[in-house]
Amino acid sequence: MQLEQYAELISEMINRLEPLHVLDYGCGPDVALAKALKVKHAFKYQAFDKDVPKFSGEPFPADVVVCTRVLGECDEDEAEEALDNLRRLTEGVCVMVVNHSAMPAVWWLPRIMVRFDLQTYQVAGDDSFYAVAYAHPKVIENEAGEKL
């Protein structure tokens, strides 16, 4: 799927949910997703990208978090960190797109499911997929630091 197709899916979701705040996590210098959205109501759009100085400020938690660029470029450690950040920032729904990742979906899915309530998983090409997930209560850890 191309960005335009993801933008259509995300626009439909935003129009249905009517969130007050949407975070574009890993927006890139051109904020292409923001330009492609077709939304019928006002909301706060927050662009975040740690590699783009003008968008690198600390992001705030949002009703809807969208990540269309970052995950496919991560190694395993970076992916774990990115998923933790997405979970921390998601107050309602998170849309994650994984394009051309070195890790297969069977690597990603358990890691998404331990952090989120997975609602939709859709293969979008030979090495790409997207997932829509709800935030669930913060992950609880036992004394040994194991996630429960």
N, CA, C and O atoms as a GROMACS GRO file, in nm:
protein
  592
    1MET      N    1   0.083  -0.119   0.000
    1MET     CA    2   0.000   0.000   0.000
    1MET      C    3   0.088   0.125   0.000
    1MET      O    4   0.196   0.127   0.059
    2GLN      N    5   0.040   0.225  -0.065
    2GLN     CA    6   0.108   0.353  -0.071
    2GLN      C    7   0.053   0.446   0.037
    2GLN      O    8  -0.053   0.419   0.095
    3LEU      N    9   0.123   0.554   0.062
    3LEU     CA   10   0.082   0.650   0.165
    3LEU      C   11  -0.061   0.699   0.141
    3LEU      O   12  -0.138   0.716   0.236
    4GLU      N   13  -0.097   0.722   0.016
    4GLU     CA   14  -0.232   0.772  -0.015
    4GLU      C   15  -0.339   0.674   0.034
    4GLU      O   16  -0.443   0.715   0.083
    5GLN      N   17  -0.312   0.544   0.019
    5GLN     CA   18  -0.408   0.443   0.064
    5GLN      C   19  -0.415   0.439   0.216
    5GLN      O   20  -0.524   0.426   0.273
    6TYR      N   21  -0.300   0.450   0.283
    6TYR     CA   22  -0.300   0.457   0.429
    6TYR      C   23  -0.371   0.583   0.476
    6TYR      O   24  -0.446   0.580   0.573
    7ALA      N   25  -0.346   0.694   0.405
    7ALA     CA   26  -0.410   0.821   0.442
    7ALA      C   27  -0.562   0.809   0.432
    7ALA      O   28  -0.634   0.865   0.514
    8GLU      N   29  -0.610   0.738   0.333
    8GLU     CA   30  -0.755   0.718   0.319
    8GLU      C   31  -0.808   0.638   0.438
    8GLU      O   32  -0.910   0.676   0.497
    9LEU      N   33  -0.743   0.531   0.474
    9LEU     CA   34  -0.782   0.449   0.588
    9LEU      C   35  -0.779   0.532   0.717
    9LEU      O   36  -0.873   0.527   0.796
   10ILE      N   37  -0.672   0.606   0.738
   10ILE     CA   38  -0.656   0.686   0.859
   10ILE      C   39  -0.758   0.800   0.861
   10ILE      O   40  -0.812   0.832   0.967
   11SER      N   41  -0.784   0.862   0.746
   11SER     CA   42  -0.886   0.967   0.739
   11SER      C   43  -1.023   0.913   0.780
   11SER      O   44  -1.095   0.978   0.856
   12GLU      N   45  -1.058   0.796   0.730
   12GLU     CA   46  -1.187   0.735   0.767
   12GLU      C   47  -1.194   0.710   0.917
   12GLU      O   48  -1.297   0.735   0.979
   13MET      N   49  -1.085   0.662   0.975
   13MET     CA   50  -1.082   0.636   1.118
   13MET      C   51  -1.098   0.766   1.197
   13MET      O   52  -1.175   0.772   1.293
   14ILE      N   53  -1.025   0.868   1.157
   14ILE     CA   54  -1.033   0.997   1.227
   14ILE      C   55  -1.174   1.055   1.214
   14ILE      O   56  -1.228   1.108   1.311
   15ASN      N   57  -1.232   1.045   1.096
   15ASN     CA   58  -1.367   1.096   1.077
   15ASN      C   59  -1.469   1.022   1.164
   15ASN      O   60  -1.564   1.082   1.213
   16ARG      N   61  -1.448   0.893   1.182
   16ARG     CA   62  -1.541   0.813   1.263
   16ARG      C   63  -1.521   0.837   1.413
   16ARG      O   64  -1.618   0.850   1.487
   17LEU      N   65  -1.396   0.844   1.456
   17LEU     CA   66  -1.367   0.857   1.598
   17LEU      C   67  -1.371   1.001   1.649
   17LEU      O   68  -1.394   1.025   1.768
   18GLU      N   69  -1.349   1.097   1.561
   18GLU     CA   70  -1.345   1.239   1.595
   18GLU      C   71  -1.253   1.270   1.714
   18GLU      O   72  -1.297   1.330   1.812
   19PRO      N   73  -1.127   1.229   1.705
   19PRO     CA   74  -1.034   1.258   1.815
   19PRO      C   75  -1.002   1.407   1.821
   19PRO      O   76  -1.016   1.480   1.723
   20LEU      N   77  -0.959   1.449   1.937
   20LEU     CA   78  -0.919   1.589   1.954
   20LEU      C   79  -0.772   1.609   1.921
   20LEU      O   80  -0.730   1.720   1.889
   21HIS      N   81  -0.692   1.500   1.928
   21HIS     CA   82  -0.547   1.511   1.912
   21HIS      C   83  -0.496   1.388   1.836
   21HIS      O   84  -0.522   1.274   1.875
   22VAL      N   85  -0.423   1.412   1.729
   22VAL     CA   86  -0.362   1.305   1.649
   22VAL      C   87  -0.211   1.331   1.645
   22VAL      O   88  -0.166   1.441   1.613
   23LEU      N   89  -0.135   1.228   1.678
   23LEU     CA   90   0.011   1.235   1.674
   23LEU      C   91   0.062   1.154   1.556
   23LEU      O   92   0.031   1.036   1.543
   24ASP      N   93   0.139   1.219   1.469
   24ASP     CA   94   0.203   1.154   1.355
   24ASP      C   95   0.347   1.125   1.398
   24ASP      O   96   0.434   1.212   1.390
   25TYR      N   97   0.371   1.001   1.443
   25TYR     CA   98   0.499   0.959   1.501
   25TYR      C   99   0.592   0.917   1.388
   25TYR      O  100   0.569   0.816   1.322
   26GLY      N  101   0.699   0.996   1.368
   26GLY     CA  102   0.790   0.968   1.257
   26GLY      C  103   0.741   1.032   1.129
   26GLY      O  104   0.746   0.970   1.023
   27CYS      N  105   0.695   1.155   1.138
   27CYS     CA  106   0.627   1.223   1.028
   27CYS      C  107   0.714   1.249   0.906
   27CYS      O  108   0.662   1.262   0.795
   28GLY      N  109   0.845   1.257   0.925
   28GLY     CA  110   0.933   1.291   0.814
   28GLY      C  111   0.933   1.442   0.791
   28GLY      O  112   0.846   1.512   0.841
   29PRO      N  113   1.030   1.491   0.715
   29PRO     CA  114   1.043   1.636   0.696
   29PRO      C  115   0.929   1.699   0.616
   29PRO      O  116   0.906   1.820   0.626
   30ASP      N  117   0.859   1.619   0.539
   30ASP     CA  118   0.755   1.673   0.451
   30ASP      C  119   0.613   1.657   0.508
   30ASP      O  120   0.516   1.697   0.443
   31VAL      N  121   0.600   1.599   0.626
   31VAL     CA  122   0.469   1.570   0.687
   31VAL      C  123   0.366   1.528   0.581
   31VAL      O  124   0.256   1.583   0.573
   32ALA      N  125   0.405   1.430   0.503
   32ALA     CA  126   0.323   1.386   0.389
   32ALA      C  127   0.185   1.334   0.432
   32ALA      O  128   0.086   1.357   0.363
   33LEU      N  129   0.179   1.265   0.546
   33LEU     CA  130   0.050   1.214   0.590
   33LEU      C  131  -0.046   1.329   0.618
   33LEU      O  132  -0.162   1.324   0.577
   34ALA      N  133   0.001   1.432   0.687
   34ALA     CA  134  -0.085   1.547   0.719
   34ALA      C  135  -0.143   1.608   0.592
   34ALA      O  136  -0.259   1.649   0.589
   35LYS      N  137  -0.062   1.615   0.489
   35LYS     CA  138  -0.107   1.674   0.362
   35LYS      C  139  -0.206   1.584   0.289
   35LYS      O  140  -0.288   1.632   0.211
   36ALA      N  141  -0.200   1.455   0.315
   36ALA     CA  142  -0.286   1.358   0.244
   36ALA      C  143  -0.418   1.330   0.316
   36ALA      O  144  -0.510   1.276   0.256
   37LEU      N  145  -0.428   1.367   0.444
   37LEU     CA  146  -0.551   1.340   0.520
   37LEU      C  147  -0.668   1.422   0.466
   37LEU      O  148  -0.652   1.538   0.427
   38LYS      N  149  -0.785   1.360   0.467
   38LYS     CA  150  -0.910   1.427   0.429
   38LYS      C  151  -1.006   1.409   0.546
   38LYS      O  152  -1.082   1.312   0.553
   39VAL      N  153  -1.000   1.505   0.638
   39VAL     CA  154  -1.074   1.494   0.764
   39VAL      C  155  -1.180   1.602   0.769
   39VAL      O  156  -1.159   1.714   0.723
   40LYS      N  157  -1.296   1.567   0.827
   40LYS     CA  158  -1.412   1.655   0.827
   40LYS      C  159  -1.429   1.738   0.954
   40LYS      O  160  -1.523   1.816   0.962
   41HIS      N  161  -1.342   1.724   1.049
   41HIS     CA  162  -1.355   1.803   1.173
   41HIS      C  163  -1.218   1.853   1.218
   41HIS      O  164  -1.114   1.802   1.175
   42ALA      N  165  -1.219   1.952   1.303
   42ALA     CA  166  -1.094   2.009   1.352
   42ALA      C  167  -1.033   1.920   1.461
   42ALA      O  168  -1.105   1.862   1.543
   43PHE      N  169  -0.903   1.911   1.461
   43PHE     CA  170  -0.831   1.838   1.565
   43PHE      C  171  -0.689   1.893   1.569
   43PHE      O  172  -0.643   1.957   1.474
   44LYS      N  173  -0.621   1.868   1.678
   44LYS     CA  174  -0.481   1.909   1.690
   44LYS      C  175  -0.395   1.803   1.624
   44LYS      O  176  -0.401   1.686   1.660
   45TYR      N  177  -0.316   1.844   1.526
   45TYR     CA  178  -0.221   1.755   1.459
   45TYR      C  179  -0.083   1.782   1.517
   45TYR      O  180  -0.037   1.896   1.516
   46GLN      N  181  -0.019   1.680   1.568
   46GLN     CA  182   0.115   1.694   1.623
   46GLN      C  183   0.211   1.612   1.538
   46GLN      O  184   0.196   1.490   1.526
   47ALA      N  185   0.309   1.678   1.480
   47ALA     CA  186   0.413   1.611   1.402
   47ALA      C  187   0.531   1.582   1.494
   47ALA      O  188   0.576   1.669   1.568
   48PHE      N  189   0.579   1.459   1.489
   48PHE     CA  190   0.698   1.422   1.566
   48PHE      C  191   0.790   1.339   1.479
   48PHE      O  192   0.748   1.243   1.415
   49ASP      N  193   0.918   1.377   1.478
   49ASP     CA  194   1.022   1.297   1.413
   49ASP      C  195   1.154   1.334   1.479
   49ASP      O  196   1.201   1.447   1.466
   50LYS      N  197   1.213   1.239   1.548
   50LYS     CA  198   1.337   1.267   1.622
   50LYS      C  199   1.452   1.308   1.531
   50LYS      O  200   1.549   1.368   1.577
   51ASP      N  201   1.442   1.276   1.400
   51ASP     CA  202   1.548   1.309   1.307
   51ASP      C  203   1.524   1.439   1.231
   51ASP      O  204   1.606   1.476   1.146
   52VAL      N  205   1.416   1.508   1.259
   52VAL     CA  206   1.384   1.635   1.194
   52VAL      C  207   1.380   1.742   1.303
   52VAL      O  208   1.286   1.745   1.382
   53PRO      N  209   1.480   1.829   1.308
   53PRO     CA  210   1.490   1.922   1.420
   53PRO      C  211   1.362   1.998   1.453
   53PRO      O  212   1.328   2.011   1.571
   54LYS      N  213   1.289   2.047   1.354
   54LYS     CA  214   1.170   2.126   1.388
   54LYS      C  215   1.054   2.042   1.441
   54LYS      O  216   0.957   2.096   1.494
   55PHE      N  217   1.064   1.909   1.428
   55PHE     CA  218   0.960   1.819   1.479
   55PHE      C  219   1.012   1.727   1.590
   55PHE      O  220   0.946   1.628   1.623
   56SER      N  221   1.128   1.759   1.646
   56SER     CA  222   1.193   1.665   1.738
   56SER      C  223   1.161   1.689   1.885
   56SER      O  224   1.215   1.620   1.971
   57GLY      N  225   1.076   1.785   1.915
   57GLY     CA  226   1.038   1.808   2.054
   57GLY      C  227   0.965   1.688   2.112
   57GLY      O  228   0.910   1.606   2.038
   58GLU      N  229   0.964   1.676   2.244
   58GLU     CA  230   0.901   1.560   2.309
   58GLU      C  231   0.752   1.554   2.272
   58GLU      O  232   0.680   1.651   2.294
   59PRO      N  233   0.707   1.443   2.217
   59PRO     CA  234   0.565   1.433   2.181
   59PRO      C  235   0.476   1.413   2.304
   59PRO      O  236   0.521   1.361   2.407
   60PHE      N  237   0.352   1.454   2.291
   60PHE     CA  238   0.254   1.437   2.398
   60PHE      C  239   0.162   1.321   2.363
   60PHE      O  240   0.137   1.297   2.245
   61PRO      N  241   0.111   1.249   2.462
   61PRO     CA  242   0.014   1.143   2.435
   61PRO      C  243  -0.106   1.198   2.357
   61PRO      O  244  -0.145   1.313   2.373
   62ALA      N  245  -0.163   1.112   2.272
   62ALA     CA  246  -0.271   1.154   2.184
   62ALA      C  247  -0.382   1.049   2.178
   62ALA      O  248  -0.360   0.932   2.209
   63ASP      N  249  -0.500   1.095   2.138
   63ASP     CA  250  -0.615   1.005   2.121
   63ASP      C  251  -0.586   0.902   2.012
   63ASP      O  252  -0.618   0.784   2.027
   64VAL      N  253  -0.525   0.949   1.904
   64VAL     CA  254  -0.489   0.862   1.792
   64VAL      C  255  -0.341   0.886   1.761
   64VAL      O  256  -0.298   1.000   1.744
   65VAL      N  257  -0.265   0.778   1.755
   65VAL     CA  258  -0.124   0.785   1.718
   65VAL      C  259  -0.108   0.706   1.587
   65VAL      O  260  -0.156   0.594   1.574
   66VAL      N  261  -0.040   0.768   1.493
   66VAL     CA  262  -0.019   0.707   1.362
   66VAL      C  263   0.131   0.697   1.337
   66VAL      O  264   0.204   0.795   1.354
   67CYS      N  265   0.176   0.580   1.296
   67CYS     CA  266   0.318   0.558   1.267
   67CYS      C  267   0.327   0.487   1.132
   67CYS      O  268   0.309   0.365   1.125
   68THR      N  269   0.355   0.562   1.026
   68THR     CA  270   0.356   0.503   0.892
   68THR      C  271   0.496   0.486   0.834
   68THR      O  272   0.511   0.420   0.731
   69ARG      N  273   0.599   0.543   0.898
   69ARG     CA  274   0.732   0.542   0.836
   69ARG      C  275   0.839   0.473   0.918
   69ARG      O  276   0.931   0.414   0.860
   70VAL      N  277   0.830   0.477   1.046
   70VAL     CA  278   0.943   0.443   1.133
   70VAL      C  279   0.970   0.294   1.145
   70VAL      O  280   1.085   0.251   1.131
   71LEU      N  281   0.868   0.215   1.169
   71LEU     CA  282   0.887   0.077   1.212
   71LEU      C  283   0.961  -0.010   1.111
   71LEU      O  284   1.040  -0.096   1.151
   72GLY      N  285   0.938   0.009   0.985
   72GLY     CA  286   1.003  -0.074   0.885
   72GLY      C  287   1.152  -0.050   0.874
   72GLY      O  288   1.225  -0.132   0.818
   73GLU      N  289   1.199   0.062   0.929
   73GLU     CA  290   1.340   0.098   0.920
   73GLU      C  291   1.420   0.058   1.044
   73GLU      O  292   1.541   0.077   1.049
   74CYS      N  293   1.353   0.003   1.144
   74CYS     CA  294   1.416  -0.027   1.273
   74CYS      C  295   1.485  -0.163   1.276
   74CYS      O  296   1.441  -0.258   1.212
   75ASP      N  297   1.595  -0.170   1.352
   75ASP     CA  298   1.648  -0.301   1.388
   75ASP      C  299   1.568  -0.348   1.510
   75ASP      O  300   1.477  -0.277   1.554
   76GLU      N  301   1.599  -0.464   1.564
   76GLU     CA  302   1.518  -0.521   1.672
   76GLU      C  303   1.514  -0.432   1.796
   76GLU      O  304   1.406  -0.409   1.852
   77ASP      N  305   1.626  -0.381   1.839
   77ASP     CA  306   1.629  -0.295   1.959
   77ASP      C  307   1.552  -0.166   1.935
   77ASP      O  308   1.476  -0.122   2.022
   78GLU      N  309   1.572  -0.105   1.820
   78GLU     CA  310   1.500   0.019   1.788
   78GLU      C  311   1.351  -0.006   1.778
   78GLU      O  312   1.270   0.078   1.818
   79ALA      N  313   1.313  -0.122   1.725
   79ALA     CA  314   1.171  -0.155   1.712
   79ALA      C  315   1.107  -0.170   1.850
   79ALA      O  316   0.997  -0.122   1.873
   80GLU      N  317   1.176  -0.237   1.940
   80GLU     CA  318   1.123  -0.252   2.077
   80GLU      C  319   1.104  -0.114   2.141
   80GLU      O  320   1.001  -0.087   2.203
   81GLU      N  321   1.203  -0.027   2.125
   81GLU     CA  322   1.193   0.108   2.181
   81GLU      C  323   1.078   0.186   2.116
   81GLU      O  324   1.002   0.254   2.186
   82ALA      N  325   1.067   0.177   1.985
   82ALA     CA  326   0.960   0.248   1.915
   82ALA      C  327   0.822   0.198   1.960
   82ALA      O  328   0.732   0.279   1.983
   83LEU      N  329   0.806   0.067   1.973
   83LEU     CA  330   0.678   0.013   2.020
   83LEU      C  331   0.647   0.059   2.163
   83LEU      O  332   0.532   0.090   2.195
   84ASP      N  333   0.749   0.063   2.248
   84ASP     CA  334   0.729   0.114   2.384
   84ASP      C  335   0.684   0.260   2.380
   84ASP      O  336   0.592   0.299   2.453
   85ASN      N  337   0.748   0.340   2.296
   85ASN     CA  338   0.710   0.480   2.282
   85ASN      C  339   0.568   0.495   2.229
   85ASN      O  340   0.490   0.577   2.279
   86LEU      N  341   0.534   0.416   2.129
   86LEU     CA  342   0.398   0.422   2.074
   86LEU      C  343   0.295   0.388   2.182
   86LEU      O  344   0.191   0.453   2.192
   87ARG      N  345   0.324   0.287   2.260
   87ARG     CA  346   0.232   0.248   2.368
   87ARG      C  347   0.218   0.360   2.471
   87ARG      O  348   0.107   0.391   2.516
   88ARG      N  349   0.329   0.418   2.508
   88ARG     CA  350   0.328   0.527   2.607
   88ARG      C  351   0.248   0.647   2.557
   88ARG      O  352   0.183   0.715   2.637
   89LEU      N  353   0.251   0.672   2.428
   89LEU     CA  354   0.188   0.791   2.370
   89LEU      C  355   0.043   0.769   2.327
   89LEU      O  356  -0.029   0.865   2.302
   90THR      N  357  -0.001   0.644   2.319
   90THR     CA  358  -0.136   0.614   2.270
   90THR      C  359  -0.237   0.613   2.383
   90THR      O  360  -0.226   0.534   2.477
   91GLU      N  361  -0.334   0.702   2.374
   91GLU     CA  362  -0.442   0.705   2.472
   91GLU      C  363  -0.566   0.634   2.421
   91GLU      O  364  -0.651   0.594   2.501
   92GLY      N  365  -0.579   0.619   2.290
   92GLY     CA  366  -0.696   0.556   2.232
   92GLY      C  367  -0.660   0.448   2.131
   92GLY      O  368  -0.664   0.329   2.161
   93VAL      N  369  -0.624   0.493   2.011
   93VAL     CA  370  -0.599   0.402   1.899
   93VAL      C  371  -0.463   0.432   1.839
   93VAL      O  372  -0.421   0.547   1.829
   94CYS      N  373  -0.394   0.325   1.799
   94CYS     CA  374  -0.265   0.339   1.731
   94CYS      C  375  -0.272   0.265   1.598
   94CYS      O  376  -0.316   0.151   1.591
   95VAL      N  377  -0.228   0.332   1.492
   95VAL     CA  378  -0.218   0.272   1.360
   95VAL      C  379  -0.070   0.258   1.329
   95VAL      O  380   0.003   0.357   1.324
   96MET      N  381  -0.026   0.134   1.310
   96MET     CA  382   0.115   0.106   1.284
   96MET      C  383   0.130   0.044   1.146
   96MET      O  384   0.063  -0.054   1.112
   97VAL      N  385   0.218   0.101   1.066
   97VAL     CA  386   0.248   0.049   0.933
   97VAL      C  387   0.392  -0.002   0.936
   97VAL      O  388   0.482   0.069   0.980
   98VAL      N  389   0.411  -0.124   0.890
   98VAL     CA  390   0.546  -0.182   0.884
   98VAL      C  391   0.572  -0.218   0.738
   98VAL      O  392   0.514  -0.312   0.684
   99ASN      N  393   0.661  -0.139   0.675
   99ASN     CA  394   0.697  -0.161   0.535
   99ASN      C  395   0.840  -0.209   0.524
   99ASN      O  396   0.931  -0.150   0.582
  100HIS      N  397   0.860  -0.316   0.451
  100HIS     CA  398   0.994  -0.362   0.414
  100HIS      C  399   1.085  -0.383   0.535
  100HIS      O  400   1.203  -0.347   0.532
  101SER      N  401   1.032  -0.441   0.639
  101SER     CA  402   1.110  -0.464   0.760
  101SER      C  403   1.199  -0.586   0.744
  101SER      O  404   1.166  -0.682   0.674
  102ALA      N  405   1.313  -0.581   0.812
  102ALA     CA  406   1.402  -0.698   0.814
  102ALA      C  407   1.341  -0.810   0.898
  102ALA      O  408   1.375  -0.927   0.880
  103MET      N  409   1.249  -0.773   0.990
  103MET     CA  410   1.185  -0.873   1.074
  103MET      C  411   1.047  -0.908   1.016
  103MET      O  412   0.974  -0.818   0.975
  104PRO      N  413   1.013  -1.034   1.011
  104PRO     CA  414   0.882  -1.074   0.955
  104PRO      C  415   0.768  -1.042   1.051
  104PRO      O  416   0.790  -1.010   1.168
  105ALA      N  417   0.648  -1.051   1.000
  105ALA     CA  418   0.528  -1.022   1.081
  105ALA      C  419   0.523  -1.110   1.206
  105ALA      O  420   0.475  -1.065   1.310
  106VAL      N  421   0.572  -1.234   1.198
  106VAL     CA  422   0.568  -1.322   1.316
  106VAL      C  423   0.659  -1.269   1.427
  106VAL      O  424   0.641  -1.305   1.543
  107TRP      N  425   0.755  -1.185   1.394
  107TRP     CA  426   0.836  -1.118   1.496
  107TRP      C  427   0.758  -1.002   1.556
  107TRP      O  428   0.759  -0.982   1.677
  108TRP      N  429   0.690  -0.925   1.471
  108TRP     CA  430   0.619  -0.805   1.514
  108TRP      C  431   0.493  -0.833   1.595
  108TRP      O  432   0.471  -0.770   1.699
  109LEU      N  433   0.412  -0.924   1.550
  109LEU     CA  434   0.279  -0.941   1.610
  109LEU      C  435   0.280  -0.968   1.760
  109LEU      O  436   0.204  -0.901   1.831
  110PRO      N  437   0.359  -1.059   1.813
  110PRO     CA  438   0.358  -1.078   1.959
  110PRO      C  439   0.401  -0.952   2.034
  110PRO      O  440   0.351  -0.925   2.144
  111ARG      N  441   0.491  -0.877   1.977
  111ARG     CA  442   0.538  -0.755   2.043
  111ARG      C  443   0.432  -0.646   2.042
  111ARG      O  444   0.421  -0.568   2.136
  112ILE      N  445   0.355  -0.640   1.936
  112ILE     CA  446   0.242  -0.547   1.932
  112ILE      C  447   0.135  -0.592   2.030
  112ILE      O  448   0.080  -0.510   2.104
  113MET      N  449   0.106  -0.721   2.031
  113MET     CA  450  -0.004  -0.772   2.114
  113MET      C  451   0.023  -0.763   2.264
  113MET      O  452  -0.072  -0.755   2.342
  114VAL      N  453   0.148  -0.764   2.306
  114VAL     CA  454   0.176  -0.751   2.449
  114VAL      C  455   0.156  -0.606   2.495
  114VAL      O  456   0.136  -0.580   2.613
  115ARG      N  457   0.161  -0.513   2.401
  115ARG     CA  458   0.151  -0.372   2.435
  115ARG      C  459   0.013  -0.312   2.406
  115ARG      O  460  -0.024  -0.212   2.466
  116PHE      N  461  -0.060  -0.373   2.316
  116PHE     CA  462  -0.186  -0.318   2.267
  116PHE      C  463  -0.294  -0.426   2.259
  116PHE      O  464  -0.265  -0.546   2.268
  117ASP      N  465  -0.417  -0.381   2.242
  117ASP     CA  466  -0.529  -0.470   2.213
  117ASP      C  467  -0.547  -0.466   2.061
  117ASP      O  468  -0.614  -0.378   2.008
  118LEU      N  469  -0.488  -0.562   1.992
  118LEU     CA  470  -0.488  -0.564   1.846
  118LEU      C  471  -0.630  -0.582   1.792
  118LEU      O  472  -0.700  -0.675   1.831
  119GLN      N  473  -0.671  -0.492   1.704
  119GLN     CA  474  -0.804  -0.498   1.645
  119GLN      C  475  -0.800  -0.546   1.500
  119GLN      O  476  -0.885  -0.624   1.458
  120THR      N  477  -0.702  -0.499   1.426
  120THR     CA  478  -0.692  -0.532   1.284
  120THR      C  479  -0.547  -0.554   1.247
  120THR      O  480  -0.458  -0.479   1.288
  121TYR      N  481  -0.525  -0.658   1.169
  121TYR     CA  482  -0.394  -0.684   1.112
  121TYR      C  483  -0.420  -0.715   0.966
  121TYR      O  484  -0.500  -0.803   0.935
  122GLN      N  485  -0.352  -0.644   0.876
  122GLN     CA  486  -0.377  -0.663   0.734
  122GLN      C  487  -0.245  -0.667   0.658
  122GLN      O  488  -0.166  -0.572   0.666
  123VAL      N  489  -0.221  -0.774   0.586
  123VAL     CA  490  -0.105  -0.783   0.499
  123VAL      C  491  -0.126  -0.685   0.384
  123VAL      O  492  -0.234  -0.678   0.326
  124ALA      N  493  -0.022  -0.611   0.352
  124ALA     CA  494  -0.033  -0.508   0.249
  124ALA      C  495   0.083  -0.520   0.150
  124ALA      O  496   0.145  -0.420   0.114
  125GLY      N  497   0.111  -0.640   0.107
  125GLY     CA  498   0.222  -0.664   0.016
  125GLY      C  499   0.307  -0.777   0.068
  125GLY      O  500   0.280  -0.832   0.175
  126ASP      N  501   0.411  -0.813  -0.005
  126ASP     CA  502   0.496  -0.925   0.031
  126ASP      C  503   0.566  -0.906   0.166
  126ASP      O  504   0.581  -1.002   0.242
  127ASP      N  505   0.609  -0.784   0.194
  127ASP     CA  506   0.685  -0.762   0.317
  127ASP      C  507   0.632  -0.643   0.396
  127ASP      O  508   0.709  -0.575   0.465
  128SER      N  509   0.503  -0.617   0.386
  128SER     CA  510   0.442  -0.504   0.454
  128SER      C  511   0.310  -0.544   0.517
  128SER      O  512   0.241  -0.634   0.470
  129PHE      N  513   0.275  -0.474   0.626
  129PHE     CA  514   0.144  -0.493   0.688
  129PHE      C  515   0.110  -0.369   0.769
  129PHE      O  516   0.196  -0.286   0.797
  130TYR      N  517  -0.017  -0.359   0.805
  130TYR     CA  518  -0.054  -0.255   0.900
  130TYR      C  519  -0.137  -0.318   1.010
  130TYR      O  520  -0.202  -0.421   0.991
  131ALA      N  521  -0.134  -0.253   1.125
  131ALA     CA  522  -0.209  -0.299   1.241
  131ALA      C  523  -0.279  -0.179   1.303
  131ALA      O  524  -0.224  -0.069   1.311
  132VAL      N  525  -0.402  -0.203   1.346
  132VAL     CA  526  -0.478  -0.103   1.421
  132VAL      C  527  -0.503  -0.164   1.558
  132VAL      O  528  -0.553  -0.275   1.570
  133ALA      N  529  -0.466  -0.088   1.661
  133ALA     CA  530  -0.474  -0.143   1.796
  133ALA      C  531  -0.524  -0.038   1.894
  133ALA      O  532  -0.499   0.082   1.878
  134TYR      N  533  -0.595  -0.086   1.994
  134TYR     CA  534  -0.639   0.001   2.104
  134TYR      C  535  -0.535  -0.004   2.214
  134TYR      O  536  -0.468  -0.105   2.236
  135ALA      N  537  -0.525   0.108   2.282
  135ALA     CA  538  -0.443   0.109   2.403
  135ALA      C  539  -0.516   0.026   2.508
  135ALA      O  540  -0.639   0.032   2.517
  136HIS      N  541  -0.442  -0.049   2.585
  136HIS     CA  542  -0.503  -0.115   2.701
  136HIS      C  543  -0.429  -0.064   2.822
  136HIS      O  544  -0.330   0.007   2.808
  137PRO      N  545  -0.473  -0.098   2.940
  137PRO     CA  546  -0.406  -0.043   3.059
  137PRO      C  547  -0.255  -0.061   3.049
  137PRO      O  548  -0.206  -0.158   2.992
  138LYS      N  549  -0.185   0.032   3.106
  138LYS     CA  550  -0.039   0.028   3.102
  138LYS      C  551   0.013  -0.110   3.141
  138LYS      O  552  -0.045  -0.177   3.226
  139VAL      N  553   0.121  -0.151   3.079
  139VAL     CA  554   0.180  -0.281   3.107
  139VAL      C  555   0.228  -0.283   3.252
  139VAL      O  556   0.295  -0.191   3.299
  140ILE      N  557   0.192  -0.388   3.320
  140ILE     CA  558   0.229  -0.405   3.460
  140ILE      C  559   0.350  -0.498   3.464
  140ILE      O  560   0.354  -0.600   3.395
  141GLU      N  561   0.447  -0.461   3.545
  141GLU     CA  562   0.566  -0.544   3.560
  141GLU      C  563   0.573  -0.598   3.701
  141GLU      O  564   0.534  -0.531   3.797
  142ASN      N  565   0.624  -0.721   3.713
  142ASN     CA  566   0.646  -0.776   3.847
  142ASN      C  567   0.780  -0.726   3.901
  142ASN      O  568   0.848  -0.648   3.835
  143GLU      N  569   0.816  -0.770   4.020
  143GLU     CA  570   0.939  -0.723   4.085
  143GLU      C  571   1.065  -0.753   4.003
  143GLU      O  572   1.165  -0.682   4.014
  144ALA      N  573   1.059  -0.857   3.923
  144ALA     CA  574   1.174  -0.895   3.841
  144ALA      C  575   1.180  -0.814   3.710
  144ALA      O  576   1.272  -0.832   3.630
  145GLY      N  577   1.081  -0.725   3.688
  145GLY     CA  578   1.078  -0.645   3.567
  145GLY      C  579   1.016  -0.715   3.448
  145GLY      O  580   1.026  -0.667   3.335
  146GLU      N  581   0.953  -0.831   3.473
  146GLU     CA  582   0.887  -0.904   3.366
  146GLU      C  583   0.750  -0.844   3.339
  146GLU      O  584   0.675  -0.813   3.432
  147LYS      N  585   0.717  -0.829   3.213
  147LYS     CA  586   0.587  -0.775   3.177
  147LYS      C  587   0.480  -0.881   3.198
  147LYS      O  588   0.496  -0.995   3.156
  148LEU      N  589   0.373  -0.843   3.264
  148LEU     CA  590   0.264  -0.936   3.294
  148LEU      C  591   0.151  -0.918   3.196
  148LEU      O  592   0.049  -0.988   3.206
   0.00000   0.00000   0.00000
